Amino acid sequence: MTTTVDAATGEPVGSWPVDGPEQVAAVVEQARAATQSWRELGFTGRKRALQRWAARLVLRADELCALIHAENGKPLDDAYLEVVTAVEHLNWAAEHAHKVLKPKRVWPGLMMANHEAVIEQRPHGVVGVIGPWNYPVYTPNGSIAYALAAGNTVVFKPSELTTGIGHWYVEAFAAANPALPPGILSAVSGPGDTGRALVESGVDMIAFTGSTATGKRIMAAAAQRLTPVVLECGGKDAAIVADDADLAAAADAIVWSAMANSGQTCVGTERCYVVASVLDDFLTELTRRVRELTPGSDPAASYGPMTLPTQVDVVAEHVDDALANGATALFGGADSIRAPFVAPIVLLDAPEDSVAVREETFGPTLTVRAVRDVGEAIRLANASQYGLASSVYSRKHGMAIARELRAGATSVNSPAAYAAIPALPFGGVGESGIGRIHGAAGLLGFTRPHSIARQRFAIPGMALQSFARTESTMSLVRKITARRFGRAK
């Protein structure tokens, strides 16, 4: 059995059988049997089914949020915002799938003008989704909702830390759509071995969110069958505070981005580069806000416990290493770490080669460094092996700075706004992964293009794709080609 526990107290929440390769294969087979029925619903039928599901998630949100609070540990309000944002994406995918994925006619070109050219987007089939524990509804929903809207069926393996949430989410789909056959959306339970079994089960695509190391192993396993993957992995996201920034607003946004969800956010700010001329004023604003934060499991808590117990050790290692190598604890320090809770920690001038700056900490910590100018900030922000997201704070130059950053997404004068805007694609570069979810790119990513060319009528003397073509035909082709392309402009 796999058992989940309350992240704050360690008390059991629920237990589920561990699914091995045989059980996973059976669930995938059921999903494959359901693909035809799901596709035959068409865009309109799938839209209605998905929106019935969204309505159930909203109407039963209190129940779901209580489960999120228990297994993940985040405050109830944060849990509700996670559910609401997931529903926004779910509805967007349902509403826009037809527009994005409907067959499109394209111009065949002059040489093939007697043909009709059509691009059809075909669903892959059965998509395996392996989800994380830090945002156990919002994050996997970004793959599941878009994959379903595109006409795929889905087998979902939630994290073993948040199995109850994953099953609740899947069961809500079936409860909202009792007339649909089983297998359209299913869940399997277990640790990493269950995830491996899903990757090796013959699914037609894998969508994974988690660590870079695990993502690489999944990609290697998927490569054995050339199974396409979309991987959303780690981040070491940077914030840049320019000398024309609204410092109070920037501090408020960065503190939230760094500390919310106990810092267990892949797009949370972990590094902050501040132009030196405004550093002191920024630190004053930052410290004032950090001082007001309190971790806990009670209703007054700013954020909850660390969901993954071993992550506490990673936070401690990064903080100790930074302090040993010359960083200053502007706020908090080693004494802030009292498992399962970690109070806010802000480190000033951590060396750029320290693990606290190079590697993903995934805790309520923040490193801050002064820079000469925005140019230096951009260089340091881009020096990371990761490239998931970033943020910029500047009244006049935010967009220009954003365009210089090596990241999959950037938020200007707000924290992680791109994640709540369904039309924007989401994903990283470098060690942060490949592929995109969300938006039109996400819908397209869960399909494959099928090109169809249909000859509408024959043109006498222009049988180019035939051994019967004549020299006079080729002479005409040469003249037309020279006239169209042979003159430089």
DARAUR-V560742 format. One record per residue. N is the residue number from 1. RES is the residue in one letter. PHI is phi in radians with two decimals (none if undefined). PSI is psi in degrees with one decimal (NA if undefined). NEAR is the number of other C-alpha atoms within 8 Angstrom. Layout:
# DARAUR-V560742
n->N res->RES phi->PHI psi->PSI near->NEAR
n->N res->RES phi->PHI psi->PSI near->NEAR
This chain:
# DARAUR-V560742
n->1 res->M phi->none psi->148.3 near->6
n->2 res->T phi->-1.88 psi->128.2 near->11
n->3 res->T phi->-2.07 psi->133.6 near->11
n->4 res->T phi->-1.75 psi->154.1 near->14
n->5 res->V phi->-2.25 psi->160.4 near->13
n->6 res->D phi->-1.15 psi->124.9 near->13
n->7 res->A phi->-1.11 psi->-26.7 near->14
n->8 res->A phi->-1.56 psi->-38.3 near->11
n->9 res->T phi->-1.88 psi->-19.9 near->6
n->10 res->G phi->1.41 psi->2.3 near->7
n->11 res->E phi->-1.27 psi->143.4 near->6
n->12 res->P phi->-1.07 psi->142.8 near->8
n->13 res->V phi->-1.90 psi->-44.6 near->11
n->14 res->G phi->-2.97 psi->164.7 near->8
n->15 res->S phi->-2.35 psi->147.5 near->8
n->16 res->W phi->-2.47 psi->149.6 near->9
n->17 res->P phi->-1.10 psi->144.3 near->8
n->18 res->V phi->-1.41 psi->127.4 near->11
n->19 res->D phi->-1.58 psi->118.5 near->11
n->20 res->G phi->-1.59 psi->-173.3 near->10
n->21 res->P phi->-0.97 psi->-39.2 near->10
n->22 res->E phi->-1.18 psi->-43.1 near->7
n->23 res->Q phi->-1.17 psi->-40.7 near->8
n->24 res->V phi->-1.09 psi->-43.7 near->14
n->25 res->A phi->-1.05 psi->-38.6 near->11
n->26 res->A phi->-1.17 psi->-39.4 near->8
n->27 res->V phi->-1.17 psi->-40.6 near->12
n->28 res->V phi->-1.12 psi->-38.9 near->12
n->29 res->E phi->-1.12 psi->-39.9 near->8
n->30 res->Q phi->-1.12 psi->-39.4 near->10
n->31 res->A phi->-1.11 psi->-38.2 near->17
n->32 res->R phi->-1.18 psi->-36.7 near->11
n->33 res->A phi->-1.16 psi->-24.6 near->8
n->34 res->A phi->-1.54 psi->-8.0 near->13
n->35 res->T phi->-1.09 psi->-41.0 near->14
n->36 res->Q phi->-1.11 psi->-45.2 near->7
n->37 res->S phi->-1.09 psi->-40.9 near->8
n->38 res->W phi->-1.17 psi->-41.2 near->13
n->39 res->R phi->-1.18 psi->-38.5 near->9
n->40 res->E phi->-1.17 psi->-17.6 near->6
n->41 res->L phi->-1.12 psi->-26.5 near->9
n->42 res->G phi->1.29 psi->177.1 near->9
n->43 res->F phi->-1.07 psi->-40.6 near->11
n->44 res->T phi->-1.17 psi->-45.9 near->7
n->45 res->G phi->-1.13 psi->-41.3 near->8
n->46 res->R phi->-1.17 psi->-37.5 near->14
n->47 res->K phi->-1.03 psi->-46.1 near->11
n->48 res->R phi->-1.10 psi->-41.7 near->9
n->49 res->A phi->-1.12 psi->-43.0 near->10
n->50 res->L phi->-1.19 psi->-37.1 near->14
n->51 res->Q phi->-1.28 psi->-30.0 near->11
n->52 res->R phi->-1.12 psi->-39.3 near->10
n->53 res->W phi->-1.12 psi->-45.5 near->12
n->54 res->A phi->-1.03 psi->-41.7 near->11
n->55 res->A phi->-1.09 psi->-40.3 near->8
n->56 res->R phi->-1.16 psi->-39.9 near->10
n->57 res->L phi->-1.03 psi->-40.7 near->13
n->58 res->V phi->-1.23 psi->-45.5 near->10
n->59 res->L phi->-1.20 psi->-26.5 near->7
n->60 res->R phi->-1.89 psi->24.0 near->8
n->61 res->A phi->-1.07 psi->-37.2 near->10
n->62 res->D phi->-1.07 psi->-40.7 near->8
n->63 res->E phi->-1.13 psi->-45.0 near->7
n->64 res->L phi->-1.14 psi->-42.3 near->11
n->65 res->C phi->-1.13 psi->-36.2 near->12
n->66 res->A phi->-1.09 psi->-37.9 near->9
n->67 res->L phi->-1.21 psi->-40.6 near->10
n->68 res->I phi->-1.07 psi->-44.1 near->15
n->69 res->H phi->-1.03 psi->-38.6 near->12
n->70 res->A phi->-1.28 psi->-56.1 near->13
n->71 res->E phi->-1.33 psi->-38.1 near->16
n->72 res->N phi->-1.62 psi->-36.7 near->14
n->73 res->G phi->1.77 psi->-10.3 near->15
n->74 res->K phi->-1.25 psi->154.6 near->15
n->75 res->P phi->-1.01 psi->155.1 near->14
n->76 res->L phi->-1.05 psi->-39.6 near->11
n->77 res->D phi->-1.10 psi->-41.3 near->6
n->78 res->D phi->-1.15 psi->-37.6 near->9
n->79 res->A phi->-1.08 psi->-41.5 near->12
n->80 res->Y phi->-1.15 psi->-41.2 near->11
n->81 res->L phi->-1.10 psi->-34.9 near->8
n->82 res->E phi->-1.11 psi->-45.2 near->11
n->83 res->V phi->-1.12 psi->-44.4 near->14
n->84 res->V phi->-1.07 psi->-43.2 near->9
n->85 res->T phi->-1.15 psi->-38.3 near->10
n->86 res->A phi->-1.08 psi->-41.8 near->13
n->87 res->V phi->-1.13 psi->-37.4 near->11
n->88 res->E phi->-1.01 psi->-45.6 near->10
n->89 res->H phi->-1.17 psi->-41.2 near->15
n->90 res->L phi->-1.04 psi->-45.4 near->15
n->91 res->N phi->-1.18 psi->-39.2 near->11
n->92 res->W phi->-1.10 psi->-45.0 near->10
n->93 res->A phi->-1.07 psi->-42.3 near->14
n->94 res->A phi->-1.12 psi->-41.8 near->16
n->95 res->E phi->-1.27 psi->-33.6 near->8
n->96 res->H phi->-1.84 psi->-5.0 near->9
n->97 res->A phi->-1.00 psi->-43.9 near->13
n->98 res->H phi->-1.09 psi->-45.2 near->8
n->99 res->K phi->-1.11 psi->-41.8 near->6
n->100 res->V phi->-1.34 psi->-37.8 near->9
n->101 res->L phi->-1.87 psi->-4.3 near->11
n->102 res->K phi->-1.11 psi->154.0 near->9
n->103 res->P phi->-0.99 psi->140.6 near->8
n->104 res->K phi->-2.19 psi->129.7 near->7
n->105 res->R phi->-1.50 psi->138.6 near->8
n->106 res->V phi->-2.20 psi->156.3 near->8
n->107 res->W phi->-1.19 psi->124.2 near->7
n->108 res->P phi->-1.35 psi->-9.7 near->10
n->109 res->G phi->1.64 psi->158.4 near->6
n->110 res->L phi->-1.10 psi->-40.1 near->5
n->111 res->M phi->-1.20 psi->-22.7 near->5
n->112 res->M phi->-2.10 psi->33.3 near->7
n->113 res->A phi->-1.14 psi->-16.7 near->9
n->114 res->N phi->-1.51 psi->9.4 near->9
n->115 res->H phi->-1.96 psi->151.5 near->11
n->116 res->E phi->-1.69 psi->131.3 near->13
n->117 res->A phi->-2.04 psi->124.1 near->12
n->118 res->V phi->-2.30 psi->138.1 near->11
n->119 res->I phi->-1.93 psi->121.9 near->12
n->120 res->E phi->-1.98 psi->137.4 near->12
n->121 res->Q phi->-1.68 psi->115.6 near->12
n->122 res->R phi->-1.78 psi->132.8 near->9
n->123 res->P phi->-1.09 psi->150.1 near->10
n->124 res->H phi->-1.15 psi->-39.8 near->11
n->125 res->G phi->2.36 psi->-105.4 near->12
n->126 res->V phi->-1.81 psi->123.4 near->15
n->127 res->V phi->-1.87 psi->127.1 near->15
n->128 res->G phi->-1.63 psi->126.9 near->15
n->129 res->V phi->-2.04 psi->124.3 near->14
n->130 res->I phi->-1.96 psi->114.2 near->14
n->131 res->G phi->-1.80 psi->165.3 near->14
n->132 res->P phi->-1.70 psi->177.1 near->12
n->133 res->W phi->-1.76 psi->-14.5 near->12
n->134 res->N phi->-1.37 psi->-37.8 near->9
n->135 res->Y phi->-2.25 psi->79.4 near->9
n->136 res->P phi->-1.28 psi->-10.0 near->16
n->137 res->V phi->-1.90 psi->-55.1 near->12
n->138 res->Y phi->-1.02 psi->-48.3 near->11
n->139 res->T phi->-1.20 psi->-53.4 near->12
n->140 res->P phi->-1.13 psi->-29.3 near->13
n->141 res->N phi->-1.02 psi->-32.1 near->12
n->142 res->G phi->-1.11 psi->-23.7 near->13
n->143 res->S phi->-1.66 psi->-45.6 near->13
n->144 res->I phi->-1.11 psi->-48.9 near->11
n->145 res->A phi->-1.07 psi->-42.7 near->13
n->146 res->Y phi->-1.28 psi->-36.9 near->17
n->147 res->A phi->-1.14 psi->-43.6 near->14
n->148 res->L phi->-1.14 psi->-44.6 near->11
n->149 res->A phi->-1.06 psi->-30.1 near->15
n->150 res->A phi->-1.41 psi->-5.4 near->13
n->151 res->G phi->1.82 psi->5.1 near->15
n->152 res->N phi->-1.49 psi->159.4 near->17
n->153 res->T phi->-1.71 psi->161.5 near->17
n->154 res->V phi->-2.36 psi->136.6 near->16
n->155 res->V phi->-1.99 psi->121.6 near->15
n->156 res->F phi->-1.94 psi->125.5 near->14
n->157 res->K phi->-1.90 psi->103.5 near->15
n->158 res->P phi->-1.26 psi->164.9 near->17
n->159 res->S phi->-1.03 psi->146.2 near->14
n->160 res->E phi->-1.14 psi->-15.8 near->12
n->161 res->L phi->-1.42 psi->-20.6 near->12
n->162 res->T phi->-2.31 psi->40.9 near->14
n->163 res->T phi->-1.08 psi->-39.7 near->12
n->164 res->G phi->-1.08 psi->-39.8 near->11
n->165 res->I phi->-1.11 psi->-45.0 near->14
n->166 res->G phi->-1.06 psi->-43.8 near->15
n->167 res->H phi->-1.19 psi->-39.3 near->10
n->168 res->W phi->-1.05 psi->-45.0 near->9
n->169 res->Y phi->-1.08 psi->-44.7 near->10
n->170 res->V phi->-1.19 psi->-44.0 near->11
n->171 res->E phi->-1.12 psi->-27.8 near->8
n->172 res->A phi->-1.13 psi->-33.8 near->11
n->173 res->F phi->-1.13 psi->-47.0 near->11
n->174 res->A phi->-1.13 psi->-40.2 near->11
n->175 res->A phi->-1.14 psi->-33.4 near->7
n->176 res->A phi->-1.37 psi->-18.2 near->10
n->177 res->N phi->-2.34 psi->64.1 near->10
n->178 res->P phi->-1.14 psi->-21.3 near->7
n->179 res->A phi->-1.42 psi->-12.9 near->4
n->180 res->L phi->-1.44 psi->151.4 near->6
n->181 res->P phi->-1.21 psi->153.7 near->8
n->182 res->P phi->-1.17 psi->154.8 near->10
n->183 res->G phi->1.84 psi->-10.3 near->13
n->184 res->I phi->-1.16 psi->-44.2 near->12
n->185 res->L phi->-2.37 psi->119.8 near->13
n->186 res->S phi->-2.28 psi->163.0 near->12
n->187 res->A phi->-2.20 psi->144.9 near->11
n->188 res->V phi->-2.14 psi->152.9 near->13
n->189 res->S phi->-2.13 psi->146.2 near->14
n->190 res->G phi->2.54 psi->-179.1 near->15
n->191 res->P phi->-1.44 psi->-155.3 near->10
n->192 res->G phi->-1.05 psi->-32.4 near->6
n->193 res->D phi->-1.10 psi->-32.8 near->8
n->194 res->T phi->-1.18 psi->-39.5 near->16
n->195 res->G phi->-1.09 psi->-41.9 near->11
n->196 res->R phi->-1.09 psi->-42.1 near->10
n->197 res->A phi->-1.06 psi->-36.1 near->12
n->198 res->L phi->-1.17 psi->-43.5 near->13
n->199 res->V phi->-1.07 psi->-38.0 near->13
n->200 res->E phi->-1.61 psi->7.1 near->9
n->201 res->S phi->-1.45 psi->-6.8 near->10
n->202 res->G phi->1.66 psi->13.7 near->7
n->203 res->V phi->-1.07 psi->160.9 near->14
n->204 res->D phi->-1.61 psi->-10.9 near->11
n->205 res->M phi->-2.85 psi->151.8 near->13
n->206 res->I phi->-2.18 psi->132.6 near->15
n->207 res->A phi->-2.07 psi->122.5 near->12
n->208 res->F phi->-2.23 psi->140.3 near->13
n->209 res->T phi->-2.24 psi->127.4 near->13
n->210 res->G phi->2.90 psi->-156.0 near->11
n->211 res->S phi->-1.23 psi->156.3 near->8
n->212 res->T phi->-1.10 psi->-41.4 near->11
n->213 res->A phi->-1.06 psi->-44.7 near->6
n->214 res->T phi->-1.18 psi->-39.5 near->8
n->215 res->G phi->-1.02 psi->-39.3 near->15
n->216 res->K phi->-1.16 psi->-39.1 near->8
n->217 res->R phi->-1.15 psi->-39.7 near->8
n->218 res->I phi->-1.12 psi->-42.7 near->10
n->219 res->M phi->-1.11 psi->-39.3 near->9
n->220 res->A phi->-1.14 psi->-41.5 near->8
n->221 res->A phi->-1.17 psi->-40.7 near->10
n->222 res->A phi->-1.16 psi->-28.7 near->14
n->223 res->A phi->-1.13 psi->-21.6 near->9
n->224 res->Q phi->-1.08 psi->-29.7 near->7
n->225 res->R phi->-1.99 psi->10.4 near->6
n->226 res->L phi->0.93 psi->38.6 near->6
n->227 res->T phi->-1.30 psi->125.1 near->11
n->228 res->P phi->-1.14 psi->148.2 near->9
n->229 res->V phi->-2.33 psi->153.2 near->11
n->230 res->V phi->-2.20 psi->125.8 near->12
n->231 res->L phi->-2.12 psi->122.6 near->13
n->232 res->E phi->-1.98 psi->105.6 near->14
n->233 res->C phi->-1.91 psi->-152.3 near->15
n->234 res->G phi->-1.24 psi->172.4 near->14
n->235 res->G phi->-2.57 psi->160.4 near->13
n->236 res->K phi->-2.44 psi->64.1 near->17
n->237 res->D phi->-1.23 psi->140.2 near->16
n->238 res->A phi->-1.90 psi->146.4 near->13
n->239 res->A phi->-2.01 psi->139.2 near->14
n->240 res->I phi->-2.00 psi->126.3 near->13
n->241 res->V phi->-1.94 psi->108.6 near->14
n->242 res->A phi->-1.39 psi->169.1 near->12
n->243 res->D phi->-1.29 psi->-10.9 near->9
n->244 res->D phi->-1.85 psi->17.6 near->7
n->245 res->A phi->-1.31 psi->153.1 near->10
n->246 res->D phi->-1.34 psi->101.0 near->9
n->247 res->L phi->-1.15 psi->-37.5 near->10
n->248 res->A phi->-1.12 psi->-45.4 near->9
n->249 res->A phi->-1.18 psi->-38.5 near->8
n->250 res->A phi->-1.12 psi->-44.2 near->13
n->251 res->A phi->-1.09 psi->-43.0 near->12
n->252 res->D phi->-1.06 psi->-45.5 near->11
n->253 res->A phi->-1.18 psi->-42.4 near->11
n->254 res->I phi->-1.21 psi->-39.2 near->11
n->255 res->V phi->-1.07 psi->-45.0 near->12
n->256 res->W phi->-1.09 psi->-45.7 near->9
n->257 res->S phi->-1.09 psi->-37.8 near->13
n->258 res->A phi->-1.38 psi->-34.6 near->13
n->259 res->M phi->-1.86 psi->-24.8 near->14
n->260 res->A phi->-1.01 psi->148.4 near->13
n->261 res->N phi->1.01 psi->32.2 near->11
n->262 res->S phi->1.03 psi->28.0 near->14
n->263 res->G phi->1.29 psi->5.6 near->13
n->264 res->Q phi->-1.54 psi->61.2 near->12
n->265 res->T phi->-2.32 psi->122.4 near->10
n->266 res->C phi->-1.10 psi->-27.8 near->10
n->267 res->V phi->-1.83 psi->17.1 near->12
n->268 res->G phi->-1.31 psi->148.3 near->12
n->269 res->T phi->-1.23 psi->126.6 near->15
n->270 res->E phi->-2.02 psi->-23.8 near->14
n->271 res->R phi->-2.17 psi->142.0 near->12
n->272 res->C phi->-2.35 psi->124.9 near->13
n->273 res->Y phi->-1.98 psi->121.8 near->14
n->274 res->V phi->-2.12 psi->129.4 near->15
n->275 res->V phi->-1.03 psi->131.4 near->15
n->276 res->A phi->-0.98 psi->-33.3 near->10
n->277 res->S phi->-1.14 psi->-18.7 near->6
n->278 res->V phi->-2.06 psi->9.4 near->9
n->279 res->L phi->-1.04 psi->-50.4 near->10
n->280 res->D phi->-1.05 psi->-45.1 near->8
n->281 res->D phi->-1.14 psi->-37.5 near->8
n->282 res->F phi->-1.15 psi->-43.3 near->11
n->283 res->L phi->-1.12 psi->-34.0 near->8
n->284 res->T phi->-1.08 psi->-46.7 near->8
n->285 res->E phi->-1.14 psi->-40.4 near->12
n->286 res->L phi->-1.14 psi->-48.1 near->12
n->287 res->T phi->-1.10 psi->-39.7 near->10
n->288 res->R phi->-1.05 psi->-39.2 near->8
n->289 res->R phi->-1.34 psi->-39.1 near->11
n->290 res->V phi->-1.12 psi->-36.8 near->10
n->291 res->R phi->-1.06 psi->-24.6 near->6
n->292 res->E phi->-1.47 psi->-7.0 near->6
n->293 res->L phi->-1.53 psi->140.1 near->11
n->294 res->T phi->-2.40 psi->121.1 near->8
n->295 res->P phi->-1.38 psi->153.3 near->13
n->296 res->G phi->2.92 psi->-177.2 near->12
n->297 res->S phi->-1.99 psi->-0.2 near->12
n->298 res->D phi->-1.47 psi->165.8 near->6
n->299 res->P phi->-1.05 psi->-23.5 near->6
n->300 res->A phi->-1.51 psi->-5.7 near->5
n->301 res->A phi->-1.16 psi->142.6 near->12
n->302 res->S phi->-1.30 psi->-37.3 near->10
n->303 res->Y phi->-2.70 psi->170.9 near->15
n->304 res->G phi->-1.74 psi->-160.8 near->15
n->305 res->P phi->-1.35 psi->169.4 near->16
n->306 res->M phi->-1.24 psi->127.3 near->16
n->307 res->T phi->-1.27 psi->-41.5 near->12
n->308 res->L phi->-1.70 psi->110.4 near->8
n->309 res->P phi->-0.95 psi->-39.2 near->9
n->310 res->T phi->-1.19 psi->-16.6 near->6
n->311 res->Q phi->-1.19 psi->-24.1 near->10
n->312 res->V phi->-1.04 psi->-39.8 near->14
n->313 res->D phi->-1.17 psi->-35.7 near->8
n->314 res->V phi->-1.13 psi->-44.3 near->9
n->315 res->V phi->-1.03 psi->-46.1 near->12
n->316 res->A phi->-1.08 psi->-42.6 near->10
n->317 res->E phi->-1.07 psi->-44.6 near->8
n->318 res->H phi->-1.17 psi->-41.6 near->12
n->319 res->V phi->-1.16 psi->-46.5 near->11
n->320 res->D phi->-1.06 psi->-42.3 near->9
n->321 res->D phi->-1.12 psi->-42.8 near->11
n->322 res->A phi->-1.12 psi->-45.8 near->15
n->323 res->L phi->-1.14 psi->-37.5 near->11
n->324 res->A phi->-1.18 psi->-22.3 near->7
n->325 res->N phi->-1.87 psi->21.8 near->9
n->326 res->G phi->1.89 psi->-3.2 near->9
n->327 res->A phi->-1.24 psi->155.4 near->12
n->328 res->T phi->-1.93 psi->135.2 near->9
n->329 res->A phi->-1.43 psi->99.1 near->11
n->330 res->L phi->-1.19 psi->-35.6 near->9
n->331 res->F phi->-2.62 psi->133.5 near->10
n->332 res->G phi->1.26 psi->-164.9 near->11
n->333 res->G phi->2.81 psi->-153.7 near->10
n->334 res->A phi->-1.06 psi->-32.5 near->8
n->335 res->D phi->-1.23 psi->-11.5 near->6
n->336 res->S phi->-1.33 psi->-12.6 near->10
n->337 res->I phi->-1.72 psi->104.8 near->11
n->338 res->R phi->-2.38 psi->88.5 near->7
n->339 res->A phi->-0.90 psi->141.2 near->9
n->340 res->P phi->-1.53 psi->9.8 near->11
n->341 res->F phi->-1.87 psi->146.1 near->11
n->342 res->V phi->-2.26 psi->117.5 near->15
n->343 res->A phi->-1.27 psi->160.9 near->11
n->344 res->P phi->-1.02 psi->141.5 near->12
n->345 res->I phi->-2.30 psi->126.0 near->13
n->346 res->V phi->-2.14 psi->122.3 near->13
n->347 res->L phi->-1.93 psi->131.5 near->15
n->348 res->L phi->-1.82 psi->132.7 near->11
n->349 res->D phi->1.06 psi->40.7 near->11
n->350 res->A phi->-1.16 psi->135.3 near->17
n->351 res->P phi->-1.02 psi->145.0 near->10
n->352 res->E phi->-1.15 psi->-19.9 near->6
n->353 res->D phi->-1.69 psi->7.3 near->6
n->354 res->S phi->-1.38 psi->156.2 near->12
n->355 res->V phi->-1.14 psi->-26.2 near->9
n->356 res->A phi->-1.16 psi->-20.2 near->13
n->357 res->V phi->-1.84 psi->-32.0 near->14
n->358 res->R phi->-1.51 psi->-38.5 near->11
n->359 res->E phi->-1.92 psi->154.8 near->7
n->360 res->E phi->-1.19 psi->122.0 near->10
n->361 res->T phi->-1.51 psi->-43.2 near->10
n->362 res->F phi->1.06 psi->46.7 near->11
n->363 res->G phi->-2.62 psi->176.1 near->13
n->364 res->P phi->-1.36 psi->63.6 near->14
n->365 res->T phi->-2.22 psi->158.2 near->15
n->366 res->L phi->-2.62 psi->131.7 near->12
n->367 res->T phi->-1.78 psi->139.5 near->14
n->368 res->V phi->-2.21 psi->135.3 near->13
n->369 res->R phi->-2.43 psi->139.3 near->10
n->370 res->A phi->-1.40 psi->143.3 near->10
n->371 res->V phi->-2.25 psi->156.7 near->11
n->372 res->R phi->-1.11 psi->-44.5 near->8
n->373 res->D phi->-2.73 psi->179.5 near->9
n->374 res->V phi->-1.12 psi->-33.8 near->11
n->375 res->G phi->-1.02 psi->-42.7 near->6
n->376 res->E phi->-1.17 psi->-37.5 near->9
n->377 res->A phi->-1.07 psi->-43.5 near->14
n->378 res->I phi->-1.09 psi->-43.2 near->12
n->379 res->R phi->-1.08 psi->-45.2 near->8
n->380 res->L phi->-1.21 psi->-40.0 near->8
n->381 res->A phi->-1.07 psi->-38.6 near->12
n->382 res->N phi->-1.43 psi->-6.5 near->9
n->383 res->A phi->-1.35 psi->-6.8 near->6
n->384 res->S phi->-1.31 psi->150.7 near->9
n->385 res->Q phi->-1.21 psi->-21.2 near->7
n->386 res->Y phi->-1.55 psi->167.2 near->13
n->387 res->G phi->-2.86 psi->55.5 near->17
n->388 res->L phi->-1.51 psi->-61.4 near->18
n->389 res->A phi->-2.60 psi->176.1 near->14
n->390 res->S phi->-2.86 psi->170.3 near->15
n->391 res->S phi->-2.52 psi->152.8 near->17
n->392 res->V phi->-2.34 psi->138.0 near->16
n->393 res->Y phi->-2.20 psi->108.2 near->15
n->394 res->S phi->-2.84 psi->133.9 near->14
n->395 res->R phi->-1.23 psi->-35.2 near->9
n->396 res->K phi->-2.01 psi->-25.0 near->5
n->397 res->H phi->-2.10 psi->16.1 near->7
n->398 res->G phi->-1.01 psi->-47.0 near->12
n->399 res->M phi->-1.16 psi->-39.3 near->7
n->400 res->A phi->-1.13 psi->-40.9 near->7
n->401 res->I phi->-1.17 psi->-43.2 near->11
n->402 res->A phi->-0.99 psi->-37.8 near->12
n->403 res->R phi->-1.21 psi->-14.2 near->6
n->404 res->E phi->-1.64 psi->-4.6 near->7
n->405 res->L phi->-1.60 psi->138.4 near->11
n->406 res->R phi->-1.55 psi->91.5 near->7
n->407 res->A phi->-2.79 psi->160.9 near->11
n->408 res->G phi->-1.37 psi->-23.2 near->11
n->409 res->A phi->-2.68 psi->148.0 near->11
n->410 res->T phi->-2.42 psi->137.6 near->13
n->411 res->S phi->-1.95 psi->130.9 near->13
n->412 res->V phi->-1.86 psi->120.2 near->12
n->413 res->N phi->1.08 psi->26.1 near->13
n->414 res->S phi->-2.85 psi->158.8 near->11
n->415 res->P phi->-1.64 psi->121.4 near->11
n->416 res->A phi->0.98 psi->34.0 near->14
n->417 res->A phi->-1.09 psi->-32.4 near->8
n->418 res->Y phi->-1.01 psi->-30.8 near->11
n->419 res->A phi->-1.21 psi->-23.8 near->8
n->420 res->A phi->-1.71 psi->2.8 near->9
n->421 res->I phi->-1.87 psi->102.4 near->8
n->422 res->P phi->-1.02 psi->-29.4 near->12
n->423 res->A phi->-1.29 psi->-13.4 near->8
n->424 res->L phi->-1.57 psi->128.9 near->10
n->425 res->P phi->-1.18 psi->154.2 near->12
n->426 res->F phi->-2.33 psi->133.4 near->13
n->427 res->G phi->2.86 psi->172.9 near->15
n->428 res->G phi->-2.11 psi->-175.4 near->19
n->429 res->V phi->-2.21 psi->167.7 near->13
n->430 res->G phi->1.07 psi->-136.9 near->9
n->431 res->E phi->-1.25 psi->-2.0 near->12
n->432 res->S phi->-1.54 psi->-1.7 near->16
n->433 res->G phi->2.12 psi->-174.3 near->16
n->434 res->I phi->-2.44 psi->154.5 near->11
n->435 res->G phi->1.47 psi->173.8 near->11
n->436 res->R phi->-2.41 psi->145.9 near->12
n->437 res->I phi->-2.02 psi->172.9 near->15
n->438 res->H phi->1.26 psi->157.3 near->17
n->439 res->G phi->1.09 psi->-170.9 near->12
n->440 res->A phi->-1.07 psi->-37.1 near->11
n->441 res->A phi->-1.09 psi->-36.7 near->10
n->442 res->G phi->-1.16 psi->-44.7 near->14
n->443 res->L phi->-1.06 psi->-46.1 near->18
n->444 res->L phi->-1.12 psi->-34.6 near->12
n->445 res->G phi->-1.15 psi->-23.8 near->10
n->446 res->F phi->-1.66 psi->19.3 near->13
n->447 res->T phi->-2.37 psi->169.5 near->11
n->448 res->R phi->-2.18 psi->138.7 near->10
n->449 res->P phi->-1.31 psi->137.4 near->8
n->450 res->H phi->-2.08 psi->116.3 near->8
n->451 res->S phi->-1.61 psi->131.1 near->8
n->452 res->I phi->-2.21 psi->125.3 near->8
n->453 res->A phi->-2.04 psi->122.9 near->8
n->454 res->R phi->-2.11 psi->121.8 near->7
n->455 res->Q phi->-1.26 psi->121.9 near->8
n->456 res->R phi->-1.51 psi->-34.0 near->7
n->457 res->F phi->-2.81 psi->157.1 near->6
n->458 res->A phi->-1.57 psi->144.4 near->8
n->459 res->I phi->-1.84 psi->113.7 near->7
n->460 res->P phi->-0.96 psi->130.0 near->5
n->461 res->G phi->1.43 psi->2.9 near->7
n->462 res->M phi->-2.13 psi->36.2 near->8
n->463 res->A phi->-1.41 psi->80.1 near->10
n->464 res->L phi->-1.25 psi->-36.7 near->6
n->465 res->Q phi->-1.65 psi->60.3 near->5
n->466 res->S phi->-2.78 psi->144.6 near->6
n->467 res->F phi->-1.23 psi->-6.9 near->4
n->468 res->A phi->-1.56 psi->1.4 near->5
n->469 res->R phi->-1.14 psi->151.3 near->12
n->470 res->T phi->-1.87 psi->165.6 near->7
n->471 res->E phi->-1.14 psi->-35.4 near->6
n->472 res->S phi->-1.12 psi->-35.9 near->6
n->473 res->T phi->-1.10 psi->-45.7 near->11
n->474 res->M phi->-1.15 psi->-34.0 near->9
n->475 res->S phi->-1.11 psi->-41.6 near->8
n->476 res->L phi->-1.13 psi->-41.5 near->8
n->477 res->V phi->-1.07 psi->-42.2 near->8
n->478 res->R phi->-1.10 psi->-42.5 near->8
n->479 res->K phi->-1.13 psi->-45.0 near->8
n->480 res->I phi->-1.10 psi->-42.3 near->8
n->481 res->T phi->-1.13 psi->-42.9 near->9
n->482 res->A phi->-1.10 psi->-40.4 near->9
n->483 res->R phi->-1.17 psi->-38.4 near->8
n->484 res->R phi->-1.36 psi->-40.8 near->7
n->485 res->F phi->-2.14 psi->-6.1 near->7
n->486 res->G phi->-1.48 psi->-1.0 near->7
n->487 res->R phi->-2.05 psi->124.6 near->7
n->488 res->A phi->-1.22 psi->143.4 near->4
n->489 res->K phi->-1.79 psi->NA near->2
